[in-house]
């Protein structure tokens, strides 16, 4: 069992099956939990249980599933797991059986902290963060409390790996874009995910539902869209984090077509 799951591609098969099943069942928080884990560790074990009819101890097969997260996401992951455990167990049971043709009596899901190979500059980066001197060229700190962007790409700060994928796709599309800028009008401040200019037309691309945060209500999103459009932004388009993470090039291509076709 462990040899099969040592390969990253096989982990991706499992993650994709679990996420799609959870989304189909309406468990978006559980899907976001699986989307944001860095890797999965599966350990088959033998346990004991009590037969409810004979009251005797019986042997059961248990699959221990450990979801690995970076330190900054571990608390949020545990919160999501406490709510979605039953749905996750059901999704894992079906996905594991579909992929390996093996059935288990019980599933035990836990979280753990992943230990990644550190960059040579990690100490300097932490010191800068503690001193409030992180040298990232965009703001990414407007909404609510001050937030420290945990992901970086090309010298820019992002709140999730999903956002970095969209940034790369926009960069490859050779359009002008501003990731997580501070938008200010009078005393109001808002933080769009991506402000994009294509052929002289301005639009906003929003990523919804990433990093365990539940999607904003439709009413609030429409209100944000109207606010930006009242200042001449032609397109305000929202895409799910799942779509942005899995198919960033397709998302950007569709968004740019809408923007260029806007009046």
N, C-alpha and C positions, 0 to 999 in steps of 0.2 A: 504493500500500500504506500509506504513512504517513498519508495523509489518512483512510483508513478507521479506523485505530487511534487517531486523535486524539480520538475521542469516548469518554467514560468508559463509556457503556453497552456499547460494543463490547468494551472491555477486560473488562467484567464477564462478557459472554458467553464470552469466551475463558477467563477464570479459572475460571468455573463448570464449563465443559466439561473443562478439565484436572484440576481438583480431583476431580470425580466419577469421571473415568476412573482416576485414581491410587488413589482409595479402592476402586473396584471391583477393582483389581489388587492390593490389599493394601499399597500404598505410602503409609502414613499420614504418614510424615515428609515425603515429597515434597509431599503435599497440604497439610500445615501450612505448608511453605515458601511455596507459592503463596498460601495464605490470608492470610499476613501481609505480603506485599509491598504497598507503597503504590500503585505503578503499574507498567505494563509498557511498554517501548519496543521496537518491532520495526523492524529495518532490513534490507531485502533487499540482498544483495551478490552479486557474481560472483567466484568463486575458481577455483583450479586444482588438479587432482588428477592422479594417474598411473593410467592404465588398466592393470589388472593383467594383461591378456592381450597388449596391444601394447606396453606399457611407454612409451607416449606420453602427453604432457601433454594433458589434456582440461579443458574449461571446465565448472564446476559452479555451480549456484545455491545460495546460502547464505542462511539467515535468521538474523540475529543477534538474539537475544532478551535484552534487559537487564531484570532485575528490580530495582526500586528499593526500598531499605529505609532507614529512619531509622538514624542512626549506631549506636545502641545494639544494633541487631539484625544488623548487617552481618557480624560474626564468626560468629554462629550460623547465618546464612543460608549462608555459605560452607562451613561444616561440613556442613550438610544437603545442599548442592549436590554436594559431593564424593562423597557416598554415593548420591544419587538421580539423578545426571546422566542415565544411560541411560534410566531410567523416565520422566524429565521430557521427554527428547527424543522418545521414542515418543508420549507424551501430547500434546505440542505439535504433532507432525507430523499426528496424526489430527484434532486440534481445529482447527488452521489450515486444513487441507484442507476440513473440514466447513463452516467458516464462510466461506471465501473461494474455494473450488474451485481453489486453487493448491497445487501440490506443489513441494517443495524437495528438492534432493539431500542437503543437510546442514543441521543446526541447530547453532548455537553459543549456549550459554546462559552468561550472566555476571551478576554482581551489581554494583550501584553504589549510591552513597549519594544518597538523595533530598534535595533542598534545598527546604524548605517555608518559606512566608512566616512570619517570626517574629512572635510577639505582642509588643506594646510592652513587656511586663514580663519578657521572657525573661532579661535580664541579672540582674535581682533574683532570679528563680527559681533560676538556676544558682548564684548566690552563697549563697542559703539552703541549697541542696542540699549544696554543698561544706562549709558550716559545720554541717551536720546539723540545720538548723532549718526544714526544710520544714514548712509549716503546713497539713497535711492532717488532717482530723478523725478519721479511722479509723487503725488501726495498720498492718495490711498488712506486718508485719515479723517475724512469729513463726517461720515455718518455715525451718529451716537457718540460713544466714548472714543477716545484716541485709540486707534488700532495699529499694531506693528505688523506690516506685511510679512508673513512668514515664508512666502515663496518669492524667488527672484529669477529674472531672466533678462539678459541683455542690459543689466543695470537698472531694471525696473522692478517695483514691488507689486506683488499680487497676493490675494487672499486664498487662492487655491491653485492646485495643479491644473484644474479645468480652465481657469483664466489664462494661465501661461500657454495652454494649447491654442486657445483662441488668438492670443497675441502672436504666436508663431504663424498661424494661418493668415492673419491679417498682414503680417510682415511679408510673407511669401506672395501675397496678392499685390504687393507694391502699391498700397494706398496709404494716405496720411491718416494716422490714428493716434488718439490720446487715451492711454489706459488709466482708469481710475482717477480722472482729473477732478478738481474741485470746481463745481459749477456755482457761480454766485450771481444773484440778481437782487439788488437792494440788500435786505438783511437775510434773505433766504439762501441757504446753501444746500446743495444736493451733490451726490457722488454717483454719476453714471459709471457703468462698468467700462464701456468703450465708446468714445466719441470718434466718429469716423467721417472722413471727407473723401468723396469719390466724384470726380468730374465737377467739382465745385458745389456739390450737394452734401449737406450735413445730416448725419443720422446717428442714432444711439443703439447699440447692441447690448442687451442685458442678459446675463446668465442667472437663471433662477433655480434656487433650491440646492445650492452646493454647501459643502462643509457642515452637514447636519441641520442647517437652518431651514425651517419650514418655509415654503414659498409664500411670498407676500400675497395679501388678498387681491382679488381682481380689481376691486374698487380703488385701492391704494395705487396699484400699478397704472390704472387708467388715469388717475389724478397726476401721477408723476409724468406720464406720457404727455398729457395736456399741458403741463407746466413747461416742459421742454419745447413742445411744438408751438406754444404761444410766443416763443422767442425765435422762431424761424427754423427750428430743427425739423427736417422734413419727415423722417422716419424714426419711430420708436418701436423696436421689435424685441420681443422676449423669447428666449430659447431655453429649454430645460437643460440642467447641468448634465444629465445623462447623455443627451444628444450632443452637447458641446464637447464632452469628454471623449465620446466614442467617434464622432464624425466632425471634428472642427473645420476641416476644409469644406465640407458640404454646407455647414451652417454659414460660414463666411461667404461662400459662393451665392447662396440663396439671399443672404442679407444684402450683398452688393447689387444683385439684380433688382431687388426691391428699391434700393436707394437710387440707383441710376434711372429707374423707370418712374420715380416719383415726380410729380409736377412741380 
